């Protein structure tokens, strides 16, 4: 995994360690060179080293170099071992985490399977309960539905009866309107005739009055009788006019009552239609 590779330190010496090692080697070389030199007894005498001494010095230097190199390798080995131990600890931690994660995943799978099974059982139970409630509701509502259907049929029959009554009343209203119109026409014609008769009689009366002076007493009496007859005819005409006005008012009242009945029937029909 990329995170584990990044967490493992690289097994290489740093530049500071390399510089420190080189400095230590130089110091040891200088110390070996100083030890190999022999101090003169005087300022003028210089004792040259023997060949065996040179070999010993070279061997000493080589041993020192080998020891330094061995020490350097030992330190690198120790550092590599430490890094390996750290990497091993990291790997162990990751292995532990993976085991814990696997345990959690297996537990979650088991819980998921249990949850699915539990949901299936709940769905079956709910389906059974819904079916029971549906059967119970259907059994309970069947009589009510039958009653409502009967009530609807009764209301429809009542509406049909009301429609028939309304049709009959409409025909009666139409006939009454026709009768009222005919009576109004007859009354108007009778009024016109009476008016014409009154005008004719008044004209004749005026002519008779103008010729009274040259007529005998019998004729004057006859004219008076005619005048009285005209007055009685006028009174009869007035009575007839009042009677016709009364009849007309009665017809108007009857028309209003018929219209009121028609409005009530329309309201009843609308109410019956709304209940359906």
SVG drawing of the C-alpha trace seen along z (x, -y; Angstrom):
<svg xmlns="http://www.w3.org/2000/svg" viewBox="-145 -77 217 90">
<polyline fill="none" stroke="black" stroke-width="0.4" points="0.0,0.0 1.3,-3.5 0.8,-4.8 2.9,-1.9 5.8,-2.6 5.8,-6.2 5.8,-5.5 8.9,-3.2 12.1,-5.3 14.8,-4.9 17.9,-2.9 20.4,-5.6 22.8,-7.7 22.1,-11.4 24.7,-14.0 25.4,-15.2 26.2,-11.6 28.5,-11.1 30.3,-14.4 30.7,-13.4 32.1,-10.0 34.6,-11.6 35.7,-14.1 36.2,-11.3 38.3,-9.4 40.5,-12.4 41.0,-13.0 42.0,-9.4 44.4,-9.5 46.0,-12.6 46.4,-11.0 48.0,-7.9 50.3,-10.1 51.3,-12.0 51.9,-8.8 54.1,-7.5 56.4,-10.5 59.3,-10.4 60.3,-13.6 64.1,-14.7 66.3,-14.9 67.7,-18.1 67.0,-20.6 69.7,-19.3 69.2,-15.5 66.4,-13.7 65.9,-10.0 64.5,-8.2 62.0,-5.4 62.9,-1.8 61.1,0.3 59.4,2.4 58.2,-0.7 56.7,-1.9 54.9,1.4 53.6,1.2 52.4,-2.4 50.7,-1.4 49.1,1.6 48.0,-0.6 46.5,-3.1 44.8,-0.4 43.5,1.2 42.2,-2.2 40.6,-2.8 39.1,0.7 37.9,0.2 36.3,-3.2 34.7,-1.6 33.5,1.3 32.1,-1.1 30.4,-3.0 28.9,0.2 27.9,1.2 26.2,-2.1 24.4,-1.8 23.4,1.7 22.0,0.6 20.1,-2.2 18.8,0.2 17.7,2.6 16.0,-0.2 14.2,-1.2 13.2,2.4 11.8,2.7 9.9,-0.5 8.6,0.8 7.7,4.1 5.8,2.3 3.9,0.2 3.1,3.4 1.9,5.1 -0.3,2.0 -1.7,2.1 -2.3,5.8 -4.1,5.3 -6.2,2.5 -7.0,4.7 -8.1,7.5 -10.3,5.1 -11.8,3.8 -12.5,7.3 -14.2,8.1 -16.3,5.0 -17.2,5.7 -18.2,9.3 -20.3,8.0 -21.9,5.4 -22.7,8.1 -24.3,10.2 -26.3,7.2 -27.4,6.3 -28.5,9.9 -30.4,9.9 -32.0,6.5 -33.1,7.7 -34.7,10.8 -36.4,8.7 -37.8,6.3 -39.1,9.2 -40.9,10.6 -42.3,7.1 -43.5,6.7 -45.3,10.1 -46.9,9.2 -48.0,5.8 -49.4,7.4 -51.5,9.7 -52.7,6.9 -53.6,4.8 -55.5,7.7 -57.4,8.2 -58.3,4.5 -59.4,4.5 -61.7,7.5 -63.1,6.0 -63.7,2.6 -65.3,4.2 -67.7,6.3 -68.6,3.2 -69.1,0.9 -71.1,3.3 -74.4,2.6 -73.8,-1.1 -73.0,-1.1 -76.2,0.8 -78.2,-1.7 -76.5,-4.6 -77.3,-3.0 -81.0,-2.6 -81.1,-6.2 -79.6,-7.4 -82.2,-5.5 -84.9,-7.0 -83.5,-10.5 -83.4,-9.9 -87.1,-8.8 -88.0,-11.9 -86.1,-14.1 -88.0,-12.4 -91.3,-13.1 -90.3,-16.7 -89.3,-17.0 -92.8,-15.7 -94.5,-18.1 -92.3,-20.9 -93.2,-20.0 -97.0,-20.0 -96.7,-23.3 -94.7,-24.8 -97.5,-23.8 -100.1,-25.3 -98.0,-28.5 -97.8,-28.8 -101.6,-28.2 -102.2,-30.8 -100.0,-33.3 -101.8,-32.7 -105.1,-33.2 -103.9,-36.4 -102.7,-37.7 -106.0,-36.9 -108.0,-38.6 -105.7,-41.6 -106.4,-41.9 -110.2,-41.5 -110.1,-44.1 -108.2,-46.5 -110.7,-46.0 -113.7,-46.4 -112.2,-49.6 -111.7,-50.9 -115.3,-50.1 -116.7,-51.7 -114.6,-54.8 -115.9,-55.0 -119.5,-54.5 -119.1,-57.1 -117.8,-59.6 -120.6,-58.8 -123.2,-59.2 -121.7,-62.5 -121.7,-63.8 -125.3,-62.8 -126.2,-64.3 -124.6,-67.6 -126.6,-67.7 -129.8,-66.9 -129.2,-69.6 -128.5,-72.1 -131.9,-71.3 -133.9,-71.3 -135.2,-74.7 -137.2,-73.8 -138.6,-70.4 -141.8,-69.7 -142.1,-68.6 -142.5,-65.0 -139.3,-65.0 -137.5,-66.9 -138.7,-64.2 -137.4,-61.5 -134.1,-63.2 -133.9,-63.4 -134.6,-59.7 -131.9,-59.1 -129.5,-61.2 -130.3,-59.2 -129.8,-56.0 -126.4,-57.3 -125.5,-58.1 -126.5,-54.6 -124.4,-53.2 -121.5,-55.3 -121.8,-54.0 -122.0,-50.5 -118.9,-51.2 -117.1,-52.5 -118.1,-49.4 -116.9,-47.2 -113.6,-49.1 -113.1,-48.6 -114.1,-44.9 -111.6,-44.5 -108.9,-46.2 -109.6,-43.9 -109.5,-40.9 -106.2,-42.1 -104.7,-42.6 -105.9,-39.1 -104.2,-37.7 -101.0,-39.6 -101.1,-38.1 -101.7,-34.7 -98.8,-35.2 -96.5,-36.2 -97.6,-33.2 -96.9,-30.9 -93.5,-32.4 -92.8,-32.0 -93.8,-28.3 -91.6,-27.9 -88.6,-29.4 -89.2,-27.0 -89.4,-24.0 -86.1,-25.1 -84.5,-25.4 -85.8,-21.9 -84.5,-20.4 -81.1,-22.0 -81.0,-20.7 -81.9,-17.2 -79.2,-17.3 -76.6,-18.5 -77.3,-15.7 -76.5,-13.2"/>
</svg>
